[in-house]
Amino acid sequence: MIRVYFWRIEKKRVLWAISRMALDRISLWRAPGISFWKLLGTGKGETFTPIDADALRWGLLIVIDPNEISQFENSALLRRWRAHSISEYVVELSPISVHGAWSGKKPFAQLSHSTANWQGAVVAITRARIKWRKNLIFWRSVPPVTSSLHSSPGLKAAIGIGEAPIGLQGTFSIWESADAVRNFAYRGEAHKAAIAATHRENWYAEEMFARFAVTKELGSL
């Protein structure tokens, strides 16, 4: 089972949230049934530079044994975040297609997959580790793609996600349908140009593109 959490906090909680990004790693390492996790900072998803960061929204992605989700929902980690946040968004996902790796792993490979013709809402997650010497080239190429993304038909919401302020970048987007994602990915001129630039510049040390069926959703991103 995949669950993703995003929390919004007040400005006075920013330092607390930053500290939890370090301290919560201990709880996640020890949590029963979790095979993969990522604590996430977020951004506007426009430039993927540090100035894009949103210090008022933080996230967590986990792959967890369904038999352990009830215990995790009552964990001290989630209780802390819920006590310190002003809103929470939770989405449960089932993989449709996954290409690439995340931190050298394929964390969704062993999960049951939804069919390719899934008719409901879809989440797309992109994630890349950018080669340090390629950051400036990457940043210059991003604006046309993000502008195209945010104006794409069928997009419900999109934010930037990252495991670090620089070099580990991605997007989390919610779409009305799988067709809407495919239209953006394969028909959008800006996105096709970015794919060509990716092959030409070879700016990723690691990349992943994944689509997921939304099987449960609470709150609003």
N, C-alpha and C positions, 0 to 999 in steps of 0.2 A: 504494500500500500504506500502511495506517495501522498504526503500532505505538505502544503505550503502555507505559512503564516506570514502576514504582514501586519505590523503594528504602527499606529501613528501616536506620537508623543508630543508633549509640550516642550517648549524651548528649555525650560528649567530642568528637563530630564535628559538632555543631550549627553552630558558627561556620564550620567548613570548608564545610558544605553551603550556608549562606547566601552565602558568598563565591562558590561555584560557580554560584549562581543568576544572578549578574552576569557572571562570567567565561566561563561556557559559552556565552553568547550569541555570542561571537566565533567559537567553533568551529562552532556551528550555522549561522551566516551563511555560513561558508566551506565547509561540508560539501557535497560533490557530490550532486545528486539530491534534496535536501530542498526541497520547495516550500512547506511550512508547518511551524511548530514552536511549541510552548509549553512553557516550563519552569513547573512547577506546585508550589505549596505545597499542603499538605493539611490537613484538619481532621476532626473527628468527624462533621460534617454535621448538627449539631443546632441550632445557633443562628446560624451564619454571621457571628459577631462575632469579633474578634481572640482572645477567650478560648477559642474553639473550636479554635484552631490546634494542629496536631500537628507539633512541631518535629523529630520522629524519623522522619517519612516525607516523601519528596520524589518528584516525578515529572517525566516528560517525555513529551509527545505529538509525534509526527512524522508527516508525510505524505511518503513517500519513494519514489523510483523503485525497483521491485523489483530492478533490475540493480545498484543501489548498496548494497543492504542488507548484503551480505557485507562490504564495505569499512567500512560504518558499525559493524557488530558488532565489528570489530577496531580501532575508533578509540580514540584516547587518552581521549576523553570517557567512553566506556563503561568502559574499563579502570579509570579513576580511580574512578568510582562503584562498580564491583564490588569494587575493592580496599578501599574505605572503608565498605561496607555490610555488614550482617549477614544480609540477605535481599533477594531481588529477585523481583518479579512482572512478567511480560511477557505482553502479550496482543496478538494481531494481529486486526484488525477489517476488516469489509467493510460499507459503508453499506447500510442498509435504507431509512431515510427521514430526511431532514434538513430542518428548518424554521428559518429565520432565518440570522443571520450571526455570525461570530466575528472581532472586530477589523476590521470592515468588509469581510471576505472571506467567500467560500463555498469553503472549502478542500477539501471532499469532493465537489464538484459534478462534477468530471471523472473521478472514479473509477468503476470498474465496481460496480454495486449488486447486492446479493443480493436474492432474491425476497421479497415481503412475507409469504409463508407459510413463511419459514425455520423449521425445526423444532428447531434447537439452542439453545444458550445465547445470550443477548442482552445487550449492554452499552448502557445509556442514559447519555448525557451531556447535562446541562443546563448552560447557561452564560449569565450575564447581567451587563451593566454597569448598575449601579444609579445612578440620579440621586442626587447628594449630598444634596439636600434631602429625599430619600425614604428614607434609610437607616434612621431610627428606626422609621418606619411598617413598613418591610419586616421589620426584626428582630422586631417585635412579632407579625407575622403568620406567621413561620416555624415556631415550635414545634409547632403542631398538624399541619402538613404533614410535618415530619420524623419526628414520632412515628408518624404513619400510614405513612410510607415504611418505617421500620425494622421495623414489624410486619406488613408486607404479605406475603401468601402468594406463594411463588415467588421472593422476594428471597434471593439468595445472599450478597451483601455490598454495602455502600454507604459511601462516604466523601465528604467535602466536598473540593472542589478550588478553587484560586484563583490568579490571576496577581499578586495584591496582597493585603495583609491586609484592606483595606476597599474595597468598591465593585466588585470583579470576582470574582463568586462563582459557584459551580456545584456540581454533584454528578456523581459517577461511580458507577454502580451496575451490578451484575451480576445477571441474572435467569435463571431456569431456562428461560423461553420468552418468545416475543413476546406471547403471550396474557397472561402475568403482568404485563408492563409495561402493556399496554392496560387491564387491569382496574384497576390502580392509577391510571393517568392519567385514565380516563374514568368510573370508577364510585366511586372513593373520595370520600366527602363532603368531607373536609378539602382534598383536592387541587382539587375542583371549586370550593370556596369561595375557595381561593387564586387560581384562574384568574379568578374574578369580581372579586376584589380587585385583581388586576393590571390589568384593564381599567378599573376604577373609579379607582384611584389613579395609574395611568400611571407606575409607579415605575421602569421599565426604559428606559434610553437605547438598549439593544441586547440582544437575547436570541436564544438558539438552543436548540432541543431536537432531539436526534438519537438514532436507534436503530441499532445495528450488530450484525451477525452476528459471533459469536466463531469465528474460523477456526483459531486456534492459541492455546494458553495454556500458560505455564510458571510454576510456582510458585503461591503463594497470596496473595491480597490481604489 
